[in-house]
Amino acid sequence: VALLLLLDAALIYFLSVDRAPAFGISLALIGSIYLPLRGHVARWFNKRRTMSAEELYRRITEIPHSIDPYQKQAVLIKLWDDLFSPLSIKALSASDENATTLEDNGAAMTLAPVFGLPGLRLTWARQGARLFSSKDLLRAKTIHSLIDTSLRQNQIYLDAIETERSRINRDMHDNIGVMLASALHVTNTERKNELIRQTLKDFREIIANPDQHFQQ
């Protein structure tokens, strides 16, 4: 409005254009030059604030690789802060089972708990400049689902590692340890060599074949 009034006044007082044509020329200049330029600048700033797919993937996979739940929570909060720049992010009680939804007509957005981490409540997007929209909600649900899946898959991976470690320890104790102890007490050289060869063979099988069970 200020720019329109300044152009109108400049055309009237400096170029001696009549008031009606001056106002029309001012509107035409605003509509053809300023508004398109303003739109390009706005899109440029929004593009800079939009996280790329590669960066988003890296940030999501960073969460399950954090050392402890407190660090996971901090990384998660930082991700949501960078995505929506809310005025505040509040961790909800661990007992709360709220769904991901908009509240107070978009003034806040509640994020459901993800695997092992409590839910969050974000208030006023872009540092209070706007409300959360249905588009924000859809994006948050998609990202929330990816985070939850990533955390669950990482836990499955860790459980598999622990299971394999336990299997190797058990087989080493029940089979390899027993056979080596037997070889120590055997005086017959041929029998001792046979036990050692069998022990080495079983050791390779333990490492290479996780489904193989050995019996003494």
N, C-alpha and C positions, 0 to 999 in steps of 0.2 A: 504493500500500500504506500509506504514512504517513497519507494522508487517510482511508482506511478505518479504520485503527486509532484515529485521533483522534476520528472520528465515533462509533465504537463506545464508546470510553472516555467521551465526553461524554454519550451517552445513558444509560450505566450509572451514572456518578457524579453527574451533575447533574440528570438527569430520573428517576433511579431505575427505569430500564427493565431488565427481566431480561436476562441475557446473551444468550440465544438470540434473542429478538425484537430486541434492540439490534443484533446482528450482521446480522440479516436486513434491518432498516430501513437500516442503513449501506450494505449492498450495493445496496439498491433506490435509495437516493439517489445513490450513485456511478454506477450504471448509467443512471439516468433524467436526471440533471442534469450531472454532471461529464464523463462520457465523450462525450455529444453536444456539449457546449460545447468540449471539447478538440478534437474533430474539426473543428468550425467554425473554431476558431482556427488549426489546422494547415492547413486548406484556404486560409484567408485569407493566411497567410504564403507558402504554395506559389504562390498566384496572384500575389502581389507579386514572387516570384522568377522567374516564367515570363515570357519575352519575348513580346510580342505579335507577330502576323504582320506588321503594318506595320513595327514596329521591326526585326524579323528581316530583312525584305526590304531595308530601308534599309541595314542593316549589311552584308548580303551584297553589294549593289551598290557599297558604299563601297570594297570590296577592290580590284576592277580599276581604279578611278579613282585609286588611290594612285600617287604619282610613281614610285617605284623599287621593286625587289623587297624591299628591307629594310623599307620602310614597309608594303608589302603583307603581309609576314610578321608585322609587329607588329600590324596591324589584324586579321589572321586569328587570331592567338593571343589577342588581347583578346576577340574574339567567342566563342571556345571557352571562355575563362575565365569570361565572363559567363553562358554557357549552363549550365556544369556545375560551376563553382567548384572545380576540382581542386586538390589539394595542390601539384602541380607539372605543368608542361608543358615537355616536352623536344623540341627539333627533332631529327629523325633525319637520318642521313647522306643526302646527295642521291642516293647509289647504291642506297639501300634502296627496294624496291618492295613494301612490306608492304601488305596489304589492310586495310580498316577492320574491326577485329575486337576482341573482348574477350580479355584475357590474365589469367593468374593468378587464374582464377575470378572475374573482375570487378574485381580490385584495380586493373587498368589497362585503358585502351582505346587502341589504336593507330589512328591516322587515316592513310589512304593519302595519298600525294602528290597535290596538285592541280596543275593546269596551271601549270608554271613555278615551283612552290613545293614544298619538301620535306615529307615526312610528319611527324606529331607523335605524341607518346606522352603521354597524360594519366593521372595516377595519383590514385586515391581521390577520388571525387566529394564535393561539399559539404564541402570542407576536411577530408576524412577521416572524415566522419560516416557514409558508406555506400559500398557497392560500386557499380560501374556495372552496370546491369541490361540485359536484352535490349531493353527499351523505349528505354533510352538509346542503345543501339547502332543501333536502327532509326531513331531521330531523327537521330543523327549521320550515318548513311549518306544520308538524305534531304537534309540540309543540305549535306553534302560534295558531293553530286551537283549541287546548285544552285550552289555556289561554283565548282565546276569548269566548269560550263556558262557561268556569267557571265564567268569569266576567258577562256574560249575565244571567246565571242561578242565580247568587247571587243577581243581580238586580231584577229579577223576585221575588225572595224570600223576598227581602226588600220591594218591592211594595205590596206583599201579606200581609206582617205584617202591613204595614201602612193602607191598606184597612180594615183589620180586626180591627185595633185600632180605625179607624174612625167609623166603624159600631157599635162597642161597645159603644163609646162615644155618638153617635147619638141615639142609642136605650136607653141608660141610661138616656139621657136628655129628649127624647120624651115620654118615657113610664114610667120608674121607677120614675123619678123625679116628673112627673105629678101625679102619683098614690100616692106617699108619701105625696105630698102637699095636695092632696084631703083627705088623711087619717087624716092629722093634723086638718082639719077643720070640720070633721065629729064628731058629739056629740054622735051619737048612737054607743054603744060599739060593738054590733054585726056587724054593717056595717063597723066599723073601723077595727075589727079583720078580716073581709072578705077581705077588701082592702089590708091589710098587707099580708095575706096569698097569695092573687093573685099577689102581688108585688114580693114576694119571688119566686113564681112559674115562673113568667115572667123573673126574674133575672137569674134563672137556665137555662131557655130556651135560653136566650140571649147568655150565655156562651157556652152552649152545642150544639146549633143549629144555625150556622151562616146564614143559608138560611131563617130562620123564620123572618117574619116582623110583628111587633105588632102595633096595633091600639088602641088608647084610646076609 
